[in-house]
Amino acid sequence: MSGENKKVLIIGGGLAGLTAAKRLVDRGFQVRVLEKRPIFGGKVSAWKDEEGDWIESGTHCFFGAYGVLYDLMKEIGTYHAVLWKDHRLTYTLDGGSSFTFDTWDLPSPLHLLPAIIKNGYFTFGEMAAFSKSLVPLALKRDKYPPTQDHLTFAQWADQKKFGRRLMDKMFRPMALALKFIPPEEISAKIILDVTETFYRIPDSSCMGFLKGSPQEYLHQPLVDYAKKRGAQFQNGSVVEELLFDGQKIRGVQLRNGEILDADYYLSALPIHNLHKIMPDSLRKHDRFFGNLERLEGVPVISVQIWYDREITSEDNVLFSPDGIIPVYANLARTTPDYRTLRGESFEGKTRFEFCVAPARDLMGLTNDEIIQRVDRSVRANFPVSSQGARILKSTVVRIPQSVYAPLPGMEQYRPTQVTPVSNLFIAGGFSQQLYYDSMGGAVMSANLAVEGIVRESMRRTS
Ligand SMILES: Cc1cc2nc3c(=O)[nH]c(=O)nc-3n(C[C@H](O)[C@H](O)[C@H](O)COP(=O)(O)OP(=O)(O)OC[C@H]3O[C@@H](n4cnc5c(N)ncnc54)[C@H](O)[C@@H]3O)c2cc1C
């Protein structure tokens, strides 16, 4: 055991913080997690409303690529709760039509053949022009996307001259679904990285959904696991400031006036919250910390609507390039535990959950206005099956700063988990790792931060 008697204070009980807690108790550290909200889970959190229905921070799809997340879930015994859907991506369009990117069970890149030759929407010419634009990606593989971080994806696509329809109908919802910002804002690197992964690893684009709430299958099992091994968890604990003495972190100041100290400090906060607790002295201490100011969070809105009938029977994630619902799912199909309304069975009806983006201009609207706009998008996408459909319930969750904004040129400012201050570590989706700000990214960032703490602890004792 590397961490015998060493204390670690984890600030933030989202997926990164909870993963780190589990991994640290496994290595023998004494762990205390400080979480400001009454519940754990951060951007993947879910809670029951006063009518007994689960409300989520947002629709969470489990990409096949997130091996580190599935390793974690196997360790806590909840991997069985990931329900893998058919390996295809379906796009719904205004007017009621749709197209689908299917895959075949063949080695890469042949698995993508049906997406190119039989998607039922883009012409062979359009797909051939797109395939040509990917030649550098095929040749240089993961070495290519980092060379394109100075461009937005829209600028990259203009240079490659593949058609407007591909950009508007396929890549716009993809960019909005991935990071809630449009192709005109997102760095080309992100879309190219994802495309390269989908191209190279056949199962990486397969989507799973949890059987029920992430609270039941992810956060609580992580908390229970770490608690059993001695970790302490404190909800309602808001960290106000990291206390920095010019060389090391000497403690954290809580909003209630308490000061807590430890051997190591792990920030598992979103970037905008990390900004708030960093003292000026730390910002000035090293450019590493000063540069964090350049990263910011993206607004997004999550909406759930229960309709009195089945509008789509699709048991999978759906994308829509038209309107304001780039990615959504009928949870009454995808998520068996969510086939309920106010405690009653909700079989055969629709419980949509939507990610509403771009959300910047919508944040000021009332909930009713947001629901009306989402409902308009639904009726435009499903003009026949939605005819006469009544809304039975709706919920709106606004997240003014969610994932970090991967704008061009930002990659260089994403911090490593090991920092220039030897007892301070950083985890979180925005920190440097393969999967950007995602569940896979949160877990991978925690794994890397824990490895850093273990190395530092061994260095001190040797
Ligand atoms: C709407 C939406 C949909 C998404 N969909 C997907 C998806 O389909 N697939 C996917 O992989 N990812 C998805 N993501 C991204 C994913 O949720 C995040 O990348 C991931 O949850 C980040 O985890 P984290 O632990 O780094 O940060 P967070 O989840 O933000 O956790 C940080 C924690 O710190 C706490 N905190 C903040 N300030 C303080 C303070 N001062 N003191 C103490 N505690 C504090 C917060 O309350 C929070 O619990 C989605 C995100 C959103 C918002």
The ligand as an SDF file (V2000), in Angstrom:
LIG
                    3D

 53 58  0  0  0  0  0  0  0  0999 V2000
  -26.3680   18.0360  -20.2320 C   0  0  0  0  0  0  0  0  0  0  0  0
  -25.1250   17.2020  -20.2320 C   0  0  0  0  0  0  0  0  0  0  0  0
  -25.0780   16.0440  -20.9990 C   0  0  0  0  0  0  0  0  0  0  0  0
  -23.9120   15.2870  -21.0290 C   0  0  0  0  0  0  0  0  0  0  0  0
  -23.9030   14.1430  -21.7810 N   0  0  0  0  0  0  0  0  0  0  0  0
  -22.8220   13.3320  -21.7280 C   0  0  0  0  0  0  0  0  0  0  0  0
  -22.8460   12.0840  -22.3950 C   0  0  0  0  0  0  0  0  0  0  0  0
  -23.8210   11.7300  -23.0490 O   0  0  0  0  0  0  0  0  0  0  0  0
  -21.7460   11.2850  -22.2950 N   0  0  0  0  0  0  0  0  0  0  0  0
  -20.6440   11.6610  -21.5680 C   0  0  0  0  0  0  0  0  0  0  0  0
  -19.6900   10.8770  -21.4770 O   0  0  0  0  0  0  0  0  0  0  0  0
  -20.6050   12.8500  -20.9350 N   0  0  0  0  0  0  0  0  0  0  0  0
  -21.6600   13.6920  -20.9970 C   0  0  0  0  0  0  0  0  0  0  0  0
  -21.6340   14.8940  -20.3450 N   0  0  0  0  0  0  0  0  0  0  0  0
  -20.3760   15.3400  -19.7120 C   0  0  0  0  0  0  0  0  0  0  0  0
  -20.1600   14.7290  -18.3370 C   0  0  0  0  0  0  0  0  0  0  0  0
  -21.3160   14.8770  -17.5530 O   0  0  0  0  0  0  0  0  0  0  0  0
  -18.9910   15.4720  -17.6590 C   0  0  0  0  0  0  0  0  0  0  0  0
  -17.8830   15.5190  -18.4910 O   0  0  0  0  0  0  0  0  0  0  0  0
  -18.5560   14.7970  -16.3610 C   0  0  0  0  0  0  0  0  0  0  0  0
  -19.6590   14.4950  -15.5700 O   0  0  0  0  0  0  0  0  0  0  0  0
  -17.5790   15.7200  -15.6240 C   0  0  0  0  0  0  0  0  0  0  0  0
  -17.3400   15.2060  -14.3380 O   0  0  0  0  0  0  0  0  0  0  0  0
  -16.4100   15.9860  -13.3220 P   0  0  0  0  0  0  0  0  0  0  0  0
  -16.3540   15.1580  -12.0900 O   0  0  0  0  0  0  0  0  0  0  0  0
  -15.1440   16.3620  -14.0020 O   0  0  0  0  0  0  0  0  0  0  0  0
  -17.1370   17.3830  -13.0130 O   0  0  0  0  0  0  0  0  0  0  0  0
  -18.5290   17.6890  -12.3210 P   0  0  0  0  0  0  0  0  0  0  0  0
  -19.5160   16.6420  -12.6750 O   0  0  0  0  0  0  0  0  0  0  0  0
  -18.8720   19.0790  -12.6870 O   0  0  0  0  0  0  0  0  0  0  0  0
  -18.2480   17.5770  -10.7540 O   0  0  0  0  0  0  0  0  0  0  0  0
  -17.7220   18.6260  -10.0010 C   0  0  0  0  0  0  0  0  0  0  0  0
  -18.3210   18.6340   -8.6030 C   0  0  0  0  0  0  0  0  0  0  0  0
  -17.7220   19.6880   -7.8380 O   0  0  0  0  0  0  0  0  0  0  0  0
  -18.7150   20.2740   -7.0130 C   0  0  0  0  0  0  0  0  0  0  0  0
  -18.2600   21.6250   -6.6110 N   0  0  0  0  0  0  0  0  0  0  0  0
  -18.2280   22.7450   -7.3820 C   0  0  0  0  0  0  0  0  0  0  0  0
  -17.7170   23.7830   -6.6770 N   0  0  0  0  0  0  0  0  0  0  0  0
  -17.4230   23.3110   -5.4240 C   0  0  0  0  0  0  0  0  0  0  0  0
  -16.8490   23.8920   -4.2650 C   0  0  0  0  0  0  0  0  0  0  0  0
  -16.4720   25.1750   -4.2340 N   0  0  0  0  0  0  0  0  0  0  0  0
  -16.6940   23.1080   -3.1490 N   0  0  0  0  0  0  0  0  0  0  0  0
  -17.0500   21.7960   -3.1640 C   0  0  0  0  0  0  0  0  0  0  0  0
  -17.6030   21.1960   -4.2690 N   0  0  0  0  0  0  0  0  0  0  0  0
  -17.7800   21.9340   -5.3800 C   0  0  0  0  0  0  0  0  0  0  0  0
  -19.9430   20.2740   -7.9250 C   0  0  0  0  0  0  0  0  0  0  0  0
  -21.1240   20.4400   -7.1940 O   0  0  0  0  0  0  0  0  0  0  0  0
  -19.8140   18.9120   -8.6030 C   0  0  0  0  0  0  0  0  0  0  0  0
  -20.4740   17.9100   -7.8830 O   0  0  0  0  0  0  0  0  0  0  0  0
  -22.7780   15.6940  -20.2920 C   0  0  0  0  0  0  0  0  0  0  0  0
  -22.8260   16.8580  -19.5220 C   0  0  0  0  0  0  0  0  0  0  0  0
  -23.9840   17.6080  -19.4810 C   0  0  0  0  0  0  0  0  0  0  0  0
  -24.0130   18.8520  -18.6530 C   0  0  0  0  0  0  0  0  0  0  0  0
  1  2  1  0
  2  3  1  0
  2 52  2  0
  3  4  2  0
  4  5  1  0
  4 50  1  0
  5  6  2  0
  6  7  1  0
  6 13  1  0
  7  8  2  0
  7  9  1  0
  9 10  1  0
 10 11  2  0
 10 12  1  0
 12 13  2  0
 13 14  1  0
 14 15  1  0
 14 50  1  0
 15 16  1  0
 16 17  1  0
 16 18  1  0
 18 19  1  0
 18 20  1  0
 20 21  1  0
 20 22  1  0
 22 23  1  0
 23 24  1  0
 24 25  2  0
 24 26  1  0
 24 27  1  0
 27 28  1  0
 28 29  2  0
 28 30  1  0
 28 31  1  0
 31 32  1  0
 32 33  1  0
 33 34  1  0
 33 48  1  0
 34 35  1  0
 35 36  1  0
 35 46  1  0
 36 37  1  0
 36 45  1  0
 37 38  2  0
 38 39  1  0
 39 40  1  0
 39 45  2  0
 40 41  1  0
 40 42  2  0
 42 43  1  0
 43 44  2  0
 44 45  1  0
 46 47  1  0
 46 48  1  0
 48 49  1  0
 50 51  2  0
 51 52  1  0
 52 53  1  0
M  END
$$$$
